[in-house]
Protein backbone atom coordinates (compact mmCIF):
# COMPACT_ATOMS: atom_id res chain seq x y z
CA UNK A 1 0.00 0.00 0.00
CA UNK A 2 2.75 2.46 0.95
CA UNK A 3 4.66 1.61 -2.22
CA UNK A 4 1.60 2.46 -4.36
CA UNK A 5 1.07 5.75 -2.55
CA UNK A 6 4.76 6.72 -2.93
CA UNK A 7 4.69 5.79 -6.63
CA UNK A 8 1.61 7.96 -7.19
CA UNK A 9 3.11 10.80 -5.16
CA UNK A 10 6.07 10.72 -7.56
CA UNK A 11 3.67 10.93 -10.50
CA UNK A 12 1.77 13.72 -8.76
CA UNK A 13 5.07 15.55 -8.22
CA UNK A 14 5.81 15.49 -11.94
CA UNK A 15 2.26 16.58 -12.71
CA UNK A 16 2.59 19.46 -10.20
CA UNK A 17 5.87 20.50 -11.80
CA UNK A 18 4.10 20.62 -15.16
CA UNK A 19 1.29 22.65 -13.60
CA UNK A 20 3.72 25.10 -11.95
CA UNK A 21 5.62 25.62 -15.21
CA UNK A 22 2.39 26.28 -17.10
CA UNK A 23 1.00 28.58 -14.41
CA UNK A 24 4.19 30.58 -13.89
CA UNK A 25 4.64 30.92 -17.64
CA UNK A 26 1.15 32.39 -17.85
CA UNK A 27 1.85 34.71 -14.91
CA UNK A 28 5.12 35.90 -16.49
CA UNK A 29 3.52 36.69 -19.82
CA UNK A 30 0.55 38.33 -18.08
CA UNK A 31 2.80 40.54 -15.98
CA UNK A 32 4.69 41.72 -19.03
CA UNK A 33 1.56 42.21 -21.13
CA UNK A 34 -0.43 44.04 -18.46
CA UNK A 35 2.39 46.27 -17.23
CA UNK A 36 4.37 46.99 -20.39
CA UNK A 37 1.77 46.74 -23.15
CA UNK A 38 -1.46 47.80 -21.44
CA UNK A 39 0.48 50.12 -19.10
CA UNK A 40 -1.49 48.95 -16.06
CA UNK A 41 0.12 49.52 -12.67
CA UNK A 42 1.78 46.57 -10.94
CA UNK A 43 -0.62 45.01 -8.46
CA UNK A 44 0.94 43.48 -5.39
CA UNK A 45 -2.49 42.14 -4.43
CA UNK A 46 -2.81 40.20 -7.71
CA UNK A 47 0.63 38.70 -7.16
CA UNK A 48 -0.27 37.63 -3.61
CA UNK A 49 -3.55 36.14 -4.85
CA UNK A 50 -1.63 34.29 -7.52
CA UNK A 51 0.69 32.80 -4.90
CA UNK A 52 -2.30 31.76 -2.79
CA UNK A 53 -3.89 30.20 -5.86
CA UNK A 54 -0.74 28.17 -6.55
CA UNK A 55 -0.60 26.98 -2.93
CA UNK A 56 -4.30 26.06 -2.95
CA UNK A 57 -4.04 24.21 -6.27
CA UNK A 58 -0.90 22.28 -5.34
CA UNK A 59 -2.21 21.34 -1.90
CA UNK A 60 -5.76 20.59 -3.04
CA UNK A 61 -4.81 18.59 -6.11
CA UNK A 62 -2.17 16.60 -4.21
CA UNK A 63 -4.67 15.73 -1.49
CA UNK A 64 -7.26 14.81 -4.11
CA UNK A 65 -4.77 12.52 -5.85
CA UNK A 66 -3.76 10.88 -2.55
CA UNK A 67 -7.42 10.38 -1.61
CA UNK A 68 -8.26 8.72 -4.91
CA UNK A 69 -5.09 6.62 -4.74
CA UNK A 70 -5.87 5.36 -1.24
CA UNK A 71 -9.60 4.80 -1.82
CA UNK A 72 -9.24 1.51 -3.75
CA UNK A 73 -6.50 0.36 -1.37
CA UNK A 74 -8.71 1.03 1.63
CA UNK A 75 -11.68 -0.67 -0.04
CA UNK A 76 -9.49 -3.74 -0.60
CA UNK A 77 -8.45 -3.72 3.09
CA UNK A 78 -12.07 -3.77 4.29
CA UNK A 79 -13.10 -6.54 1.93
CA UNK A 80 -14.36 -4.71 -1.14
CA UNK A 81 -12.00 -6.06 -3.69
CA UNK A 82 -11.46 -3.76 -6.64
CA UNK A 83 -9.64 -5.28 -9.63
CA UNK A 84 -6.04 -4.06 -10.06
CA UNK A 85 -6.71 -2.52 -13.47
CA UNK A 86 -9.38 -0.27 -11.92
CA UNK A 87 -6.98 0.81 -9.19
CA UNK A 88 -4.53 1.98 -11.87
CA UNK A 89 -7.33 3.71 -13.75
CA UNK A 90 -8.39 5.60 -10.59
CA UNK A 91 -4.84 6.81 -9.98
CA UNK A 92 -4.08 7.76 -13.55
CA UNK A 93 -7.47 9.33 -14.12
CA UNK A 94 -7.12 11.83 -11.30
CA UNK A 95 -3.55 12.73 -12.21
CA UNK A 96 -4.35 13.17 -15.88
CA UNK A 97 -7.89 14.45 -15.46
CA UNK A 98 -7.38 16.95 -12.66
CA UNK A 99 -3.80 18.15 -12.76
CA UNK A 100 -3.01 18.01 -16.45
CA UNK A 101 -6.39 19.49 -17.40
CA UNK A 102 -5.59 22.56 -15.29
CA UNK A 103 -2.07 22.66 -16.76
CA UNK A 104 -3.48 22.67 -20.29
CA UNK A 105 -5.73 25.59 -19.39
CA UNK A 106 -2.76 27.68 -18.27
CA UNK A 107 -0.61 26.59 -21.23
CA UNK A 108 -3.37 27.82 -23.55
CA UNK A 109 -3.62 31.13 -21.68
CA UNK A 110 0.18 31.52 -21.75
CA UNK A 111 0.24 31.03 -25.53
CA UNK A 112 -2.59 33.54 -25.91
CA UNK A 113 -0.66 36.14 -23.86
CA UNK A 114 2.55 35.37 -25.73
CA UNK A 115 0.81 35.89 -29.07
CA UNK A 116 -0.73 39.13 -27.80
CA UNK A 117 2.73 40.38 -26.80
CA UNK A 118 4.14 39.55 -30.23
CA UNK A 119 1.15 41.17 -31.97
CA UNK A 120 1.47 44.31 -29.84
CA UNK A 121 5.17 44.52 -30.61
CA UNK A 122 4.42 44.29 -34.34
CA UNK A 123 1.92 47.14 -33.99
CA UNK A 124 4.51 49.35 -32.30
CA UNK A 125 3.03 49.08 -28.83
CA UNK A 126 6.25 47.75 -27.39
CA UNK A 127 7.34 49.13 -24.06
CA UNK A 128 10.66 50.10 -25.63
CA UNK A 129 8.90 52.95 -27.41
CA UNK A 130 7.16 54.07 -24.24
CA UNK A 131 10.45 53.83 -22.32
CA UNK A 132 12.15 56.15 -24.82
CA UNK A 133 9.17 58.49 -24.61
CA UNK A 134 9.42 58.40 -20.84
CA UNK A 135 13.08 59.40 -20.93
CA UNK A 136 12.41 62.15 -23.42
CA UNK A 137 9.50 63.48 -21.40
CA UNK A 138 10.85 63.11 -17.86
CA UNK A 139 14.62 63.45 -18.18
CA UNK A 140 15.02 65.79 -21.11
CA UNK A 141 12.14 68.15 -20.47
CA UNK A 142 13.20 71.35 -18.78
CA UNK A 143 16.89 70.56 -19.13
CA UNK A 144 17.17 68.42 -16.01
CA UNK A 145 20.75 67.51 -15.32
CA UNK A 146 20.26 63.74 -15.22
CA UNK A 147 18.80 63.66 -18.70
CA UNK A 148 21.04 66.09 -20.59
CA UNK A 149 23.54 63.46 -21.62
CA UNK A 150 20.81 61.05 -22.68
CA UNK A 151 18.74 63.43 -24.81
CA UNK A 152 20.95 63.39 -27.86
CA UNK A 153 20.99 59.54 -27.88
CA UNK A 154 17.21 59.24 -27.75
N, C-alpha and C positions, 0 to 999 in steps of 0.2 A: 504494500500500500504506500509506504513512504517513498519507495523508488518511483512509483508512478507519479506521485505528487511532485517530487523533485524534477522528474523528466518534463512534466508539464510546466513547472515553474521556469525551467530553462527556455522552453518554447514561448512562454508568456514574456519572458525577458527580451527575447529577440523581437517579438511582436511589439512590445512597449518601445524598444529602440526605434523600430520603424515608425511608430506613432509619433515619438518625440521628434524625429528628423522631419517628418511631414509637417507637424504642427509648428516647429520652430522655423522651418523654411517659410511657411505661410506668414508667421509673425514678422520675420525679417523683411520679406517683400512688402507686407502691409505697412510696416514702420516707414520704410523708404518712400513708398507711394503716397501715404497720407501726409508725411511731413515735408518731403521734398517736391512732390508733384502737385498735390492739392494744397500745399502750404498750410496745413492744419497744425495747431500747436501740439507739442508732445504732451501726452496725457499719462501722468504717473499712475493714475487710477486704472486706466485701461491695462497698463503693464502689470499691475498688481493683480487685477482680475484675471489676466491671462495666466499668471503663475498659479493662482488658486485653481483655475480651470485645469491646468496640467496636473496639479496634485490630486484633484478630485478624480480626473479621468484615470490616471495611473493607479491610484488606490482602489477606486471602484471597479475598474475592469480587472485588476489583478484578483481582487476578492471574488468577483463574479466567476472568473476562470477557475479559481481554487474550489469554489462551491460546486461548480458543475463537474469538476474533476473528482471531487470526493463523494458526490452524490451516488454514483453507481457503485463505488467501493463500499460505502456505508450500507447501501441496499443489499449488497452481497453478504456483508457481515451479519445482517439481521435475518438472512434467509431468503431474500428476494433476489434470486439469481438473474443477473442481466448478462446476456451473451457478450463475450469479449469484443466482438466487432462493434457492438453498440456503445461500449465504454469508450472505444477509440473515437467513434463518431461524435459522442458528447463532447469529448475534450477538444477535438479538432474543430468542431462546429462553433464552439464559443470563441476559440482563438481566432479563427478565420472570420466568423460572422460578426463578432463584436469589435474586436480590436482592429482588424484590417479594414473593415468597413469604414470605421472612423478615420483611419489613416488615409484611405482613398479620398474621402471627403476633403481633407486638408491638402492632399496632393493636388486635387483639382483646383481648389481655391488658390494655392500657391502658383500654379501655372497661369491662372487667370490674372493674378496680380503681376506676375512676371511679364506677361504679354501686354498688360496695361502700361507697365513701365517702359517697355520697348516702344510701344505705340506713342506714348507721350514724348519720348525722346525724339522720335522721328518728326513729331509735330513741332518741335522746338520748345517743349515745355520742360526741358531738363533743368534741374536745379543749378547746373553750371551757369546758365544764362542769368538766373535770378541771383546767384552769388556775385557775379560780375556787376550786375545792376546794384546790388547792395553795397559793394565797395565803392562804386562810382557815387552813389547817393550819399552814403554815410561818411566815407573817409575823404572823398575828394571835395564834397560840397563845402563851401565856406573856407577852403584852404586850410583845413585842419592839418596839423603837423604830421600825424601818423600816416595820413593818406597821400601826402605830397609826392613821395617817391613812387607810390604805386600807380598814380593817375596816368602817367604816360604809358605804362604797360597795359592798362586796361583799355 
